[in-house]
């Protein structure tokens, strides 16, 4: 694991964490400035949060962040054993069980919690399970997704090459049109989650819409598209859309900071979560290659992929989508605690170290990436054939 915190939450709280260096997802921060002391400590009692899905990539980062900020945290639901063990060693209480087990969920909350954070709600039914928490939680924070927003065509921006959605760079704020709810697609499922949680009304509720979350320890890391090519010593790279496609990213640590702010300022709100990210696909490719000290010849072409998956990346979208963060900044006082450049460097290093001895059998170690993209993003023979025809 690439996260180190060798001080317990109680020790940090007692000493007010004055200038104590902590590491969250491998980024060194000054706790006194980057992670303000918790606002809700009365006497020896710490505020309490329950994180459903707190043992996964996003949830574990949220848990570490809250522990560092002086919260008492219970991790609920299944999680990677290595992550949950580490969180337990940091002071988190860990309860492992399937999300569907409402009785266990109720026991995890116990006599009550100041904040309940649902990281793993994908369908409206998932939200229905939270009705058992009515009167037991001070606030509810639900992670949705930037994938809820739709283009002019009515289709999602991400992965969509409908010509109606080719336009100049667009900044999307929280009032932008969203997809219809459904139980078949990721974006539509998240819209259904948002509607269900608003209808539930068990506590002041923050809905957070992160864009393309990234960071170390993600088994769905989009960066693998380029890191694998470096490890495979590929000397040529094909990109479509002029390499200028952009789907705004969000460092997992910046997302965790937004969640902390929502916990400390309960309210009914919807906020985007994204980095002030200047990089398009070509910029990401170049930064990864430079970090791994690799060079390749770039073949960049306009428009959609010339053939299935050739030049198509996990960030591909015809729109240059940027998430507006003005609302989170005004509503919560949010300020980024890490840059996208630093997050990408750490993620690239983690991926290269994690996979360098097992490049051919990567599917088992990065199941999220494989589920989302399969083997199709590494069709080297088709890429080489396309390049030869372009010369």
LINLIN-V474330 format. One record per pair of residues at least 4 apart in sequence whose C-alpha atoms are under 8 Angstrom apart, sorted by the first residue. I is the first residue (numbers start at 0). J is the second residue. D is the distance in whole Angstrom. If there is no record, write none. Layout:
i	j	d
I	J	D
I	J	D
This chain:
i	j	d
0	81	8
0	82	8
0	216	7
1	24	6
1	25	6
1	215	7
1	216	8
1	349	8
2	22	6
2	23	6
2	24	5
2	25	5
3	21	7
3	22	6
3	23	7
3	24	8
3	25	7
4	21	6
4	22	6
4	23	8
4	89	7
5	89	7
6	10	6
6	11	7
6	89	7
7	11	6
7	89	6
7	90	6
8	12	6
8	66	6
8	67	6
8	68	8
8	69	6
8	70	7
8	71	8
8	89	7
8	90	6
9	13	6
9	69	7
10	14	6
11	15	6
11	16	5
11	67	7
11	69	7
12	16	6
12	36	8
12	68	8
12	69	5
15	31	8
15	36	7
16	30	6
16	31	6
16	36	7
17	30	7
17	31	5
18	29	6
18	30	6
18	31	5
18	32	8
19	29	6
19	30	6
19	31	7
20	27	7
20	28	6
20	29	5
20	30	6
21	27	6
21	28	6
21	29	7
21	30	6
21	67	8
22	26	5
22	27	5
22	28	6
23	27	7
23	28	8
23	60	7
23	63	7
23	64	7
23	252	7
24	60	7
24	214	7
24	215	7
24	252	7
25	345	7
26	337	8
26	342	8
28	33	6
28	34	8
28	336	8
29	33	6
29	34	7
30	34	5
30	35	7
30	67	8
31	35	6
31	36	7
33	336	6
34	64	8
34	67	8
34	68	6
34	256	8
35	68	7
36	68	6
36	69	7
37	68	5
37	69	6
37	70	7
37	263	8
38	263	7
39	45	7
39	46	6
39	263	8
40	44	6
40	45	5
40	46	6
41	45	7
45	69	7
45	70	6
45	71	6
46	69	8
46	70	5
46	71	6
46	112	8
46	113	6
47	70	6
47	71	5
47	72	6
47	73	8
47	112	5
47	113	5
47	114	7
48	70	7
48	71	6
48	72	5
48	73	6
48	112	6
48	113	6
48	114	5
48	115	6
48	116	7
49	72	6
49	73	5
49	74	6
49	75	7
49	107	7
49	108	7
49	112	7
49	114	6
49	115	5
49	116	6
50	58	7
50	62	7
50	72	7
50	73	6
50	74	5
50	75	6
50	115	6
50	116	5
50	117	6
50	118	7
51	58	8
51	74	6
51	75	5
51	76	6
51	98	8
51	115	8
51	116	6
51	117	5
51	118	6
51	119	7
52	58	6
52	59	8
52	74	7
52	75	6
52	76	5
52	77	7
52	78	7
52	117	7
52	118	5
52	119	6
53	57	7
53	58	4
53	59	5
53	60	8
53	61	7
53	62	6
53	74	5
53	75	6
53	76	7
53	78	7
53	118	7
54	58	6
54	59	5
54	74	7
54	75	8
54	76	7
54	77	7
54	78	4
54	79	6
54	82	6
54	83	5
54	86	8
55	59	5
55	78	5
55	79	6
55	82	7
56	60	7
56	216	6
56	217	6
56	218	8
57	61	6
57	118	7
57	251	6
57	255	8
58	62	6
58	118	6
59	63	6
59	82	7
59	83	8
59	86	7
60	64	6
60	251	7
60	252	7
60	255	6
61	65	6
61	252	8
61	254	8
61	255	5
61	256	8
61	258	7
61	259	8
62	66	6
62	72	7
62	74	7
62	86	8
62	91	8
63	67	6
63	86	7
63	89	8
64	68	6
64	252	8
64	255	6
64	256	7
64	259	7
65	69	6
65	70	5
65	71	8
65	72	7
65	259	6
66	70	5
66	71	6
66	72	7
66	89	8
66	90	8
66	91	7
71	90	8
71	91	7
72	90	8
72	91	5
72	92	6
73	91	6
73	92	5
73	93	6
73	94	7
73	107	7
74	83	8
74	91	7
74	92	6
74	93	5
74	94	6
74	95	8
75	93	6
75	94	5
75	95	6
75	96	7
75	104	7
75	107	7
76	94	6
76	95	5
76	96	5
76	97	6
76	98	6
77	94	8
77	95	5
77	96	5
77	97	6
77	98	8
78	82	7
78	83	6
78	95	7
79	83	6
80	84	6
81	85	6
82	86	6
83	87	6
83	93	7
84	88	6
85	89	6
86	90	7
86	91	5
86	92	8
86	93	8
87	91	5
87	92	6
87	93	6
94	107	7
96	100	7
96	103	7
98	104	8
99	125	8
99	128	7
100	104	6
101	105	6
101	128	6
101	129	8
101	131	7
102	106	6
103	107	6
104	108	7
105	109	6
105	131	7
105	132	7
108	112	6
108	132	8
108	135	7
110	135	7
111	135	5
111	136	6
112	135	6
112	136	5
112	137	6
113	136	6
113	137	5
113	138	6
113	262	8
114	136	6
114	137	6
114	138	5
114	139	6
114	140	7
114	262	6
115	136	6
115	137	8
115	138	6
115	139	5
115	140	6
116	139	6
116	140	5
116	141	6
116	142	8
117	139	8
117	140	6
117	141	5
117	142	6
118	141	6
118	142	5
119	142	7
120	125	6
120	126	7
120	141	7
120	142	7
120	143	8
120	189	8
120	192	7
121	125	7
121	185	7
121	188	6
121	189	6
121	192	6
122	126	7
122	182	6
122	188	5
122	189	7
122	191	6
122	192	5
123	127	7
123	188	7
123	191	5
123	192	5
123	193	8
123	194	8
123	195	6
124	128	7
125	129	7
125	192	8
126	130	8
126	192	7
126	195	6
126	196	6
126	199	8
127	195	7
127	199	8
129	133	8
130	199	7
130	201	7
132	136	6
132	201	7
133	201	5
133	202	7
134	201	7
134	202	8
136	202	7
137	202	6
137	203	7
137	265	8
138	202	5
138	203	5
138	204	6
138	205	8
138	262	7
138	265	6
138	266	7
139	201	8
139	202	6
139	203	6
139	204	5
139	205	6
139	265	8
140	204	6
140	205	5
140	206	6
140	207	7
140	258	7
140	261	7
140	262	7
141	204	8
141	205	6
141	206	5
141	207	6
142	206	6
142	207	5
142	208	6
142	209	7
143	147	8
143	189	6
143	190	8
143	192	7
143	193	7
143	206	6
143	207	6
143	208	5
143	209	7
144	186	7
144	189	7
144	207	7
144	208	4
144	209	5
144	210	6
145	208	5
145	209	5
145	210	5
145	211	8
145	271	7
146	155	7
146	156	8
146	157	7
146	185	8
146	186	5
146	189	8
146	210	7
147	155	7
147	177	5
147	178	6
147	186	5
147	187	7
147	189	7
147	190	6
148	155	6
148	156	7
148	175	7
148	176	6
148	177	4
148	178	6
148	186	8
149	153	6
149	154	5
149	155	5
149	156	6
149	176	6
149	177	5
149	178	5
150	154	6
150	155	6
150	156	6
150	163	8
150	164	6
151	163	6
151	164	6
152	161	7
152	163	6
152	164	6
153	178	7
154	159	7
154	178	7
155	159	6
155	178	7
155	186	7
156	164	8
156	316	6
156	317	8
156	318	7
157	246	7
157	314	7
157	315	7
157	316	5
158	314	8
158	315	6
158	316	5
159	316	6
159	317	7
160	164	7
160	165	8
160	303	7
160	316	7
160	317	6
161	165	7
164	317	7
164	318	7
165	317	6
165	318	6
166	317	8
166	318	6
167	318	7
167	319	7
168	318	6
168	319	5
168	320	6
168	321	8
169	318	7
169	319	6
169	320	5
169	321	6
170	320	6
170	321	5
170	322	6
170	323	6
171	175	6
171	320	7
171	321	6
171	322	5
171	323	5
172	271	7
172	322	6
172	323	5
172	324	7
172	326	8
173	269	7
173	270	6
173	271	7
173	323	8
173	326	8
177	190	8
178	186	7
178	187	6
178	190	7
179	187	6
179	190	7
180	186	8
180	187	4
180	188	6
180	189	7
180	190	5
180	191	5
181	187	5
181	188	5
181	190	8
181	191	6
182	187	7
182	188	5
182	191	8
183	187	7
183	188	7
184	188	6
185	189	6
186	190	6
187	191	6
188	192	6
189	193	6
190	194	6
191	195	6
192	196	6
193	197	6
193	206	7
194	198	6
195	199	6
196	200	7
196	204	8
197	204	8
200	204	8
203	265	6
203	266	5
203	267	5
204	265	7
204	266	6
204	267	5
204	268	7
205	261	7
205	265	7
205	266	6
205	267	5
205	268	5
205	269	6
205	270	8
206	268	6
206	269	5
206	270	6
207	258	8
207	269	6
207	270	5
207	271	6
207	272	7
208	269	7
208	270	6
208	271	5
208	272	6
209	249	6
209	254	7
209	271	6
209	272	4
209	273	6
210	246	8
210	247	6
210	248	5
210	249	6
210	271	8
210	272	6
210	273	6
210	322	8
211	246	7
211	247	7
211	248	5
211	249	6
212	248	6
212	249	5
212	250	6
212	251	6
212	254	8
213	217	7
213	220	7
213	221	8
213	248	7
213	249	6
213	250	5
213	251	6
213	342	8
213	343	8
213	346	8
214	220	8
214	250	6
214	251	6
214	252	8
214	342	6
214	343	7
214	345	7
214	346	5
215	345	7
215	346	4
215	347	8
215	349	6
215	350	7
216	346	8
216	349	7
217	365	8
218	364	7
218	365	4
218	366	6
218	367	5
218	368	6
219	365	6
219	366	7
219	367	4
219	368	4
219	369	8
219	371	8
220	365	8
220	367	8
220	368	6
221	313	6
221	314	8
221	368	7
222	226	6
222	346	8
222	347	7
223	227	6
223	350	7
223	368	8
224	228	7
224	312	7
224	313	7
224	376	7
224	377	8
225	229	6
225	284	6
225	287	7
225	288	8
226	230	6
226	287	7
226	288	8
226	347	7
226	350	7
226	351	7
227	231	6
227	358	7
228	232	6
228	233	5
229	233	6
229	288	7
229	291	8
229	293	7
230	351	8
230	355	7
230	358	7
231	358	8
233	295	7
234	294	7
234	295	5
234	296	6
235	295	5
235	296	5
235	297	6
235	298	7
236	295	6
236	296	6
236	297	5
236	298	6
236	310	8
237	297	6
237	298	5
237	299	6
237	300	8
237	309	7
237	310	5
237	382	7
237	386	8
238	242	6
238	281	8
238	297	8
238	298	6
238	299	5
238	300	6
238	309	8
238	310	4
238	311	7
238	312	8
239	299	6
239	300	5
239	301	6
239	302	6
239	303	6
239	304	6
239	305	8
239	309	8
239	310	5
239	311	6
240	244	6
240	299	8
240	300	6
240	301	4
240	302	5
240	303	6
240	304	8
240	317	7
241	299	5
241	300	5
241	301	5
241	302	7
242	279	7
242	280	5
242	281	5
242	299	6
242	300	8
242	301	8
243	279	5
243	280	6
243	281	6
243	319	7
244	279	6
244	280	6
244	314	7
244	315	6
244	316	6
244	317	6
244	318	7
244	319	6
245	278	7
245	279	5
245	280	6
245	314	7
245	315	7
245	316	7
245	317	8
245	318	7
245	319	5
245	320	6
245	321	8
246	279	8
246	314	6
246	315	7
246	316	7
246	318	8
246	319	6
246	320	5
246	321	7
247	273	7
247	274	7
247	276	6
247	320	6
247	321	5
247	322	6
248	273	6
248	274	6
248	276	7
248	339	8
249	253	7
249	254	7
249	272	6
249	273	4
249	274	5
249	339	8
250	254	6
250	273	7
250	274	7
250	337	8
250	338	8
250	339	6
250	342	6
251	255	6
252	256	6
252	336	7
252	337	7
253	257	6
253	272	8
253	273	8
253	274	7
253	335	6
253	336	6
253	337	7
254	258	6
254	272	6
254	273	7
255	259	6
256	260	6
256	333	8
256	335	8
256	336	8
257	261	6
257	272	7
257	327	8
257	331	8
257	333	7
258	262	6
259	263	6
260	264	6
260	331	6
260	332	8
260	333	7
261	265	6
261	266	8
261	331	7
264	331	7
270	324	8
270	326	7
270	327	6
271	322	7
271	323	7
271	324	6
271	326	8
271	327	7
272	322	8
272	324	7
272	327	8
273	322	6
273	323	8
273	324	7
274	335	7
274	338	7
274	339	7
275	339	8
276	321	8
276	339	6
278	282	5
278	283	6
279	283	6
280	284	6
280	312	8
280	314	7
280	315	8
281	285	6
282	286	6
283	287	6
284	288	6
285	289	6
286	290	6
287	291	6
287	343	8
287	344	7
287	347	7
288	292	6
288	293	5
288	294	6
289	293	6
289	294	7
290	344	7
290	347	8
291	347	8
291	348	8
298	386	7
302	317	8
303	311	8
303	317	8
304	308	6
304	309	6
304	310	6
304	311	6
305	309	6
305	310	8
307	311	8
308	312	8
308	375	6
308	376	6
308	378	8
309	376	8
309	378	7
309	381	7
309	382	6
310	382	8
311	315	6
311	376	7
312	376	7
313	372	8
324	328	6
325	329	6
326	330	6
326	331	8
327	331	5
327	332	7
327	333	6
328	332	5
328	333	4
328	334	7
329	333	7
337	341	7
337	342	7
338	342	6
339	343	6
340	344	6
341	345	6
342	346	6
343	347	6
344	348	6
345	349	6
346	350	6
347	351	6
348	352	6
349	353	6
350	354	6
350	355	8
351	355	5
354	358	6
354	361	7
354	364	8
357	361	6
360	364	8
361	365	6
362	366	6
362	368	8
362	369	6
365	369	6
366	370	6
367	371	6
368	372	6
368	373	7
369	373	4
369	374	7
372	376	7
374	378	7
378	382	6
379	383	6
380	384	6
381	385	6
382	386	6
383	387	6
384	388	6
385	389	6
386	390	6
